[in-house]
Amino acid sequence: MKMQLRTPDAIVLERNDVLSFSGTLQDERRITILPGHAPLLAVLQKGNVTIKNEKEEEEILIGESILKFRDDQISLYVLDEPESKEERP
């Protein structure tokens, strides 16, 4: 599968070898997307998403995002930036 992570300003991550994608929906349920998944439009909450390919598993911290899946292409549109540890009081 292909995947893009986008902010309002740019594409910040692009992958062409994704075998599975997991994240947490607004209602706190986990979702995993595999090749051939039905088309989907959902809101993911802030937190880690997991991207797996044949060689590795990667966790990425994202802000609240819109997830769009269609034709084996994942698009994540980040609505807000996650807090970094340095910004916390």
LOFI-57105 format. One line per field, with one value per residue: x, y, z of N, C-alpha, C, O in turn. Coordinates in nm, 2 decimals. Example, Ala and Ser with C-alpha at 12.3 -4.5 7.8 and 13.67 -1.06 7.14 Angstrom:
neast <- 1.32	1.28
nnorth <- -0.57	-0.22
nup <- 0.78	0.71
caeast <- 1.23	1.37
canorth <- -0.45	-0.11
caup <- 0.78	0.71
ceast <- 1.32	1.29
cnorth <- -0.33	0.00
cup <- 0.78	0.79
oeast <- 1.42	1.34
onorth <- -0.33	0.11
oup <- 0.85	0.80
//
This chain:
neast <- 0.08	0.03	0.13	0.07	0.16	0.03	0.06	-0.10	0.09	0.27	0.38	0.48	0.57	0.62	0.54	0.58	0.56	0.39	0.26	0.08	-0.13	-0.19	-0.40	-0.56	-0.90	-1.13	-1.32	-1.18	-1.14	-0.92	-0.79	-0.70	-0.55	-0.53	-0.40	-0.64	-0.85	-1.18	-1.30	-1.25	-1.32	-1.22	-1.17	-0.87	-0.74	-0.50	-0.18	0.01	0.07	0.11	0.32	0.38	0.62	0.78	1.03	1.04	0.89	0.73	0.67	0.49	0.44	0.14	-0.07	-0.42	-0.60	-0.73	-0.82	-0.79	-0.88	-0.84	-0.85	-0.61	-0.45	-0.33	-0.41	-0.32	-0.43	-0.30	-0.45	-0.38	-0.07	0.12	0.19	0.52	0.77	0.92	0.76	0.58	0.46
nnorth <- -0.12	0.23	0.53	0.85	1.12	1.42	1.77	2.10	2.24	2.08	1.76	1.54	1.28	0.99	0.67	0.37	0.10	-0.02	-0.26	-0.29	-0.07	0.09	0.27	0.49	0.55	0.83	0.75	0.59	0.33	0.09	0.07	-0.13	-0.13	-0.32	-0.44	-0.42	-0.34	-0.21	0.10	0.40	0.67	0.85	0.99	1.02	1.01	1.21	1.07	0.76	0.61	0.30	0.17	-0.08	-0.26	-0.50	-0.52	-0.38	-0.23	0.07	0.34	0.64	0.96	1.14	1.43	1.51	1.37	1.34	1.04	0.89	0.62	0.45	0.24	0.10	0.31	0.52	0.81	1.06	1.34	1.58	1.75	1.90	1.97	1.74	1.78	1.86	1.72	1.92	2.15	2.12	2.22
nup <- 0.00	-0.04	0.13	0.27	0.47	0.56	0.63	0.67	0.52	0.38	0.24	0.47	0.51	0.32	0.20	0.02	0.06	0.25	0.46	0.67	0.87	1.17	1.40	1.64	1.67	1.70	1.90	2.06	1.98	1.83	1.50	1.23	0.91	0.63	0.31	0.05	0.22	0.29	0.15	0.34	0.57	0.83	1.17	1.34	1.67	1.86	1.90	1.88	1.56	1.39	1.15	0.93	0.73	0.52	0.64	0.88	1.17	1.25	1.47	1.48	1.61	1.60	1.55	1.60	1.33	1.00	0.84	0.54	0.33	0.03	-0.25	-0.19	-0.09	0.17	0.32	0.54	0.70	0.89	1.15	1.38	1.55	1.74	2.09	2.18	2.41	2.51	2.51	2.71	3.03
caeast <- 0.00	0.10	0.09	0.12	0.12	0.03	0.02	-0.15	0.19	0.35	0.38	0.60	0.61	0.56	0.59	0.52	0.58	0.32	0.18	-0.03	-0.13	-0.28	-0.41	-0.67	-1.01	-1.18	-1.40	-1.08	-1.12	-0.80	-0.82	-0.58	-0.58	-0.45	-0.43	-0.78	-0.95	-1.29	-1.28	-1.27	-1.29	-1.23	-1.08	-0.78	-0.70	-0.36	-0.11	0.10	0.03	0.21	0.33	0.47	0.65	0.84	1.15	1.04	0.77	0.77	0.57	0.50	0.34	0.07	-0.18	-0.55	-0.58	-0.83	-0.76	-0.87	-0.82	-0.91	-0.76	-0.48	-0.37	-0.36	-0.37	-0.34	-0.42	-0.28	-0.52	-0.30	0.06	0.13	0.28	0.65	0.80	0.98	0.65	0.49	0.51
canorth <- 0.00	0.36	0.61	0.99	1.20	1.56	1.88	2.20	2.30	1.99	1.61	1.52	1.14	0.91	0.53	0.29	-0.04	-0.04	-0.38	-0.27	0.06	0.09	0.39	0.49	0.64	0.93	0.69	0.51	0.20	0.07	0.03	-0.17	-0.14	-0.41	-0.43	-0.46	-0.29	-0.13	0.25	0.45	0.80	0.85	1.08	0.96	1.09	1.22	0.95	0.69	0.52	0.20	0.14	-0.20	-0.31	-0.64	-0.52	-0.31	-0.17	0.21	0.42	0.78	1.04	1.24	1.50	1.47	1.36	1.27	0.92	0.85	0.50	0.41	0.19	0.07	0.43	0.58	0.95	1.11	1.48	1.62	1.88	1.98	1.92	1.68	1.85	1.80	1.72	2.05	2.25	2.09	2.30
caup <- 0.00	-0.04	0.24	0.28	0.59	0.52	0.71	0.58	0.44	0.30	0.26	0.56	0.51	0.21	0.19	-0.09	0.09	0.37	0.47	0.76	0.93	1.28	1.47	1.73	1.63	1.80	2.00	2.13	1.92	1.74	1.37	1.15	0.77	0.55	0.17	0.02	0.31	0.23	0.16	0.48	0.61	0.98	1.24	1.44	1.78	1.88	1.95	1.79	1.46	1.36	1.01	0.91	0.60	0.53	0.72	1.01	1.23	1.29	1.54	1.46	1.69	1.51	1.61	1.55	1.19	0.91	0.77	0.42	0.27	-0.09	-0.36	-0.12	-0.06	0.29	0.33	0.68	0.70	1.03	1.18	1.48	1.58	1.88	2.18	2.21	2.55	2.55	2.52	2.83	3.15
ceast <- 0.09	0.05	0.15	0.07	0.14	0.00	-0.04	-0.04	0.26	0.32	0.50	0.65	0.54	0.62	0.51	0.52	0.50	0.24	0.06	-0.01	-0.23	-0.28	-0.53	-0.78	-1.05	-1.25	-1.31	-1.07	-0.99	-0.85	-0.69	-0.63	-0.48	-0.48	-0.57	-0.89	-1.06	-1.25	-1.32	-1.24	-1.32	-1.14	-1.00	-0.75	-0.55	-0.30	-0.03	0.02	0.14	0.20	0.43	0.49	0.72	0.96	1.14	0.90	0.81	0.65	0.59	0.40	0.28	-0.03	-0.31	-0.55	-0.71	-0.76	-0.85	-0.80	-0.91	-0.81	-0.62	-0.39	-0.42	-0.32	-0.41	-0.32	-0.42	-0.35	-0.45	-0.17	0.06	0.22	0.42	0.68	0.85	0.87	0.57	0.55	0.57
cnorth <- 0.12	0.44	0.75	1.05	1.34	1.66	1.98	2.25	2.21	1.84	1.59	1.37	1.07	0.77	0.46	0.14	-0.08	-0.17	-0.37	-0.13	0.05	0.23	0.38	0.60	0.73	0.86	0.58	0.37	0.20	0.02	-0.02	-0.19	-0.23	-0.39	-0.49	-0.42	-0.21	0.02	0.30	0.60	0.81	0.96	1.00	1.06	1.11	1.10	0.88	0.61	0.42	0.17	0.02	-0.22	-0.45	-0.64	-0.47	-0.26	-0.03	0.27	0.56	0.85	1.14	1.31	1.45	1.47	1.30	1.16	0.89	0.73	0.47	0.35	0.16	0.19	0.49	0.72	1.00	1.27	1.53	1.75	1.96	1.90	1.86	1.77	1.78	1.80	1.85	2.16	2.23	2.17	2.21
cup <- 0.00	0.08	0.23	0.41	0.55	0.63	0.62	0.48	0.35	0.32	0.34	0.56	0.39	0.21	0.08	-0.06	0.22	0.36	0.56	0.83	1.05	1.35	1.56	1.68	1.74	1.92	2.08	2.08	1.83	1.61	1.30	1.00	0.70	0.40	0.14	0.11	0.24	0.24	0.29	0.49	0.75	1.04	1.34	1.55	1.78	1.94	1.85	1.69	1.43	1.21	0.99	0.76	0.62	0.62	0.86	1.05	1.28	1.36	1.52	1.54	1.60	1.60	1.56	1.40	1.12	0.84	0.66	0.36	0.15	-0.19	-0.31	-0.11	0.07	0.29	0.47	0.66	0.85	1.05	1.29	1.51	1.72	1.96	2.19	2.36	2.60	2.57	2.65	2.95	3.25
oeast <- 0.21	-0.07	0.27	-0.05	0.25	-0.09	-0.04	-0.07	0.32	0.25	0.61	0.76	0.42	0.75	0.40	0.48	0.55	0.16	-0.04	0.10	-0.34	-0.18	-0.60	-0.74	-1.01	-1.24	-1.36	-1.00	-0.97	-0.95	-0.58	-0.73	-0.36	-0.58	-0.60	-1.00	-1.03	-1.18	-1.42	-1.14	-1.43	-1.05	-1.06	-0.73	-0.47	-0.36	0.00	-0.08	0.26	0.10	0.54	0.40	0.72	0.99	1.21	0.81	0.90	0.54	0.71	0.28	0.35	-0.06	-0.31	-0.50	-0.79	-0.66	-0.98	-0.68	-1.03	-0.70	-0.52	-0.27	-0.54	-0.20	-0.53	-0.22	-0.52	-0.32	-0.46	-0.16	0.00	0.32	0.42	0.61	0.83	0.90	0.50	0.67	0.62
onorth <- 0.12	0.42	0.76	1.03	1.39	1.63	1.96	2.30	2.25	1.81	1.61	1.35	1.09	0.76	0.49	0.06	-0.17	-0.19	-0.44	-0.08	-0.01	0.30	0.28	0.71	0.71	0.91	0.50	0.29	0.30	-0.05	0.05	-0.24	-0.21	-0.34	-0.59	-0.45	-0.15	0.06	0.25	0.64	0.79	1.01	0.92	1.18	1.03	1.03	0.94	0.55	0.46	0.14	0.03	-0.21	-0.50	-0.74	-0.51	-0.26	-0.02	0.27	0.61	0.81	1.22	1.27	1.36	1.57	1.23	1.18	0.88	0.73	0.46	0.41	0.19	0.18	0.52	0.75	0.99	1.31	1.53	1.85	2.09	1.78	1.92	1.83	1.66	1.88	1.89	2.25	2.32	2.18	2.26
oup <- 0.04	0.12	0.20	0.44	0.51	0.71	0.50	0.37	0.24	0.42	0.30	0.61	0.37	0.21	0.05	-0.15	0.29	0.27	0.55	0.84	1.03	1.36	1.57	1.66	1.85	2.03	2.15	2.14	1.76	1.60	1.32	0.98	0.72	0.37	0.19	0.09	0.13	0.33	0.35	0.43	0.80	0.97	1.42	1.52	1.72	2.02	1.75	1.72	1.45	1.16	1.04	0.68	0.73	0.68	0.95	0.97	1.36	1.31	1.53	1.54	1.53	1.71	1.48	1.34	1.19	0.77	0.67	0.34	0.16	-0.20	-0.38	-0.11	0.08	0.25	0.51	0.62	0.92	0.99	1.28	1.49	1.81	1.91	2.20	2.43	2.71	2.65	2.69	2.96	3.36
//
